[in-house]
Amino acid sequence: MIPATFSLLQQQKALHKPIAIGTGCYRHHALEILSTSGILPLVDVVVTANDVQRHKPFPDTFLEAARLLGVPVSHCVVFEDTELGCQAAHAASMDCYLVRDGIISEFRAFKR
């Protein structure tokens, strides 16, 4: 669990913001981890490796999450702890925050 993003999840859930998690894990592993860590009740949608054909750095995971949430990609922001994930966010036309060592360290705007 990334403490900075967990706190942010809690804040955004309290504001009734739609939240998705997009992960390269297979569904059964992702749900187990999210359940055990207490994150699952905070999210509306979970997109896993089982749900997309192409994985990060392709945008499919994030595009599917936006579609399932019913949110335009221009209103989405991604929090990512890998360069591949940041590439995928930009490929999906989404802004991205890079998380390093559990700290939100850098904002990377999608160049529109």
C-alpha positions in Angstrom: 0.0 0.0 0.0 1.2 3.5 -0.8 0.3 5.7 2.2 0.0 9.0 0.3 -2.4 7.5 -2.2 -4.4 5.7 0.4 -5.0 9.0 2.2 -6.0 10.5 -1.1 -8.4 7.6 -1.8 -10.1 8.2 1.5 -10.5 11.9 0.9 -11.8 11.5 -2.6 -14.3 8.8 -1.5 -15.6 11.1 1.1 -16.2 13.7 -1.7 -18.1 11.0 -3.7 -15.5 11.1 -6.5 -15.5 8.1 -8.8 -12.4 6.0 -8.3 -10.8 3.2 -10.3 -7.8 1.0 -9.9 -6.0 -0.2 -13.0 -3.5 -2.9 -12.4 -1.4 -5.3 -14.3 -2.2 -8.0 -11.7 -4.6 -10.8 -12.5 -8.1 -10.3 -11.1 -8.0 -12.9 -8.3 -4.6 -11.5 -7.0 -5.7 -7.9 -7.3 -9.0 -8.4 -5.4 -7.2 -10.4 -2.7 -4.6 -7.6 -2.2 -7.2 -4.8 -2.4 -9.4 -6.6 0.1 -6.7 -7.4 2.6 -5.3 -3.9 2.5 -8.7 -2.3 3.0 -8.7 -0.5 -0.3 -11.4 -2.3 -2.1 -14.3 -0.6 -0.4 -12.8 2.8 -1.5 -13.0 2.1 -5.2 -15.8 1.8 -7.7 -14.1 -0.1 -10.5 -11.1 -2.4 -10.7 -9.5 -3.1 -14.1 -7.0 -6.0 -14.2 -4.9 -7.8 -16.6 -7.9 -10.1 -17.3 -9.9 -7.1 -18.5 -7.7 -5.8 -21.3 -5.9 -7.3 -24.3 -2.9 -4.8 -24.2 -1.2 -4.0 -21.0 0.8 -1.0 -19.9 2.4 1.0 -21.6 -0.7 0.8 -23.8 -3.6 2.9 -22.6 -6.2 0.1 -22.5 -6.3 -0.3 -18.7 -6.9 3.4 -18.0 -9.3 3.8 -20.9 -11.4 0.8 -19.7 -11.4 2.3 -16.2 -12.7 5.6 -17.5 -15.3 3.9 -19.6 -16.6 1.8 -16.7 -16.7 4.9 -14.4 -18.5 6.9 -17.2 -15.9 9.7 -16.9 -14.3 11.4 -19.9 -10.6 10.8 -20.1 -10.0 14.6 -19.9 -11.4 14.5 -16.3 -9.2 11.6 -15.2 -5.9 11.7 -13.4 -3.7 8.7 -12.8 -1.4 8.0 -9.8 1.4 5.7 -11.0 4.5 4.2 -9.4 6.1 3.0 -12.7 7.4 4.7 -15.8 5.3 2.2 -17.9 2.2 3.3 -16.1 3.0 7.0 -16.7 3.4 6.2 -20.4 0.1 4.4 -20.4 -1.6 7.4 -18.7 -0.3 9.8 -21.3 -1.2 7.3 -24.1 -4.8 7.5 -22.6 -4.7 11.3 -22.8 -4.7 11.5 -19.0 -2.6 13.6 -16.5 -0.4 11.6 -14.2 1.2 11.9 -10.8 4.3 9.8 -10.3 4.6 8.2 -6.9 8.1 7.3 -5.7 8.9 5.6 -2.5 5.3 6.1 -1.3 5.4 9.8 -1.9 3.6 11.7 -4.7 6.6 13.2 -6.2 5.9 14.7 -9.6 3.0 15.9 -11.7 3.2 15.0 -15.4 0.6 16.8 -17.4 -0.7 15.3 -20.7 0.2 17.7 -23.4 -3.1 18.5 -25.1 
